[in-house]
């Protein structure tokens, strides 16, 4: 893979993310209970824990795909406070700053790969078609997919489609990236392709919050590890320390289950 995946001519600085006392319920079901996490600019925070612990909901609250009931979210200098109406301009600015990659690829099936990456730039950043497609081709080349530019996503493998989804988010020049189990729908061998791109982003200093079941990625790439269960933070700290010697029984049970597979 060529170096410089996130090199940008306008040198956008990567932003920290502060999540403070965040809570979210669906009816009587409390999904997130007073969650606070600090993500330093240029660092990688990995979120792990059993299914249903609230990890994906937390990510969706960060870029307001879900509306939190309580708490604040700060990306760079922009703060969103639960309970206060968010103006369309604020929402657009937040989503420009925070890219998100989902479990499913969410590519437009009727667009070519090139248009999938270029179209959001035109709509959100106001770039011309020529400028957006040039940026798209540069990024596709850097992840080894320039030859797929004029094909439809259905002609690409799962790993290729997920790399395209990452490129689509990067093309908007985000200041932070959210990944919601980006390899969970992929075969292990194919997932390695996606993890390689994510490792390069981490090495280049992209601020990242990653929900993952890839324990080696969380340990080796993560700067900070957060273990969640039942809407709470159970334990957090240095990934290697927690993996080797978890302090909480709930963490030990979860790690035992995933590491002994």
C-alpha positions, 0 to 999 in steps of 0.5 A: 500500500502506498504511504500517505493515505490521509495526506491532505493539501489543506492539512486538516488537524485531527480532533479529539473527542470528548464524551461526557456523562452520555445516557441513552434509553429506548423506552424503558431500556437504558442502553447507555448509562452515564458514559464518559470517554476522552479520546486524545487527538491522533489516538485510537480508542478501542471499544470491546465488550459483549453484544448488547453492551451499547458500543454501537449505540455510543458511536451512533450518538457521537455523530448524532445518528442517534440522539442522546438523552443526557450528556455532551459530545465535543469534537474539536471545538464543537460541542453538542449538548443533549436536550438542546435543538441542533441546527442543521448547520451544526449537524452538517458540520459535525458529520463533516468532521466525524467519518463513520464506517459501518458493519455493512458497507452502505454503498450505493449499488447503482453508482460506480465505485468512483461515484460512490466516493465522489458524490458525497464530496460534491453534496457535502463539501461542494466540490466540483465533479472533476475535483471530487473524482480526482480526490476519489481516484487518488484515494482508491489508488492508495488502497489498491482499488483504482482498477475498480473505479468504474465497476459497481460495488456488486463486482467487488469482494466484501473486503474491497467494498469495506475499503471503498467505504473507508475511502468514501469517509476519508474523502470528506477530510474528517478530523476523526473516524468511527468504526463500528465492527468493520470486519464483522461481516467479512471472512477472517482472511478478507478482514485482514485487508481492512485492518491493514488500512485501519492500521495505516490510518492509526500510524498516520495519526487519525483520531479513531474510535473503533468498536471491534472483536479483533482483540489483536487490533485492540491490543496492538493498535489501540492507545486506550481500551474501553470495556463495556457491558450492559450500558456501562464502562466496566474497565478502561486503560492501557490495552496490553495491561487489560488484556494481560491482567484485567482487574474486573471479573466482568472483563475477565469473563469476556476476554476468556470467552473471546480469546479462547475461541 
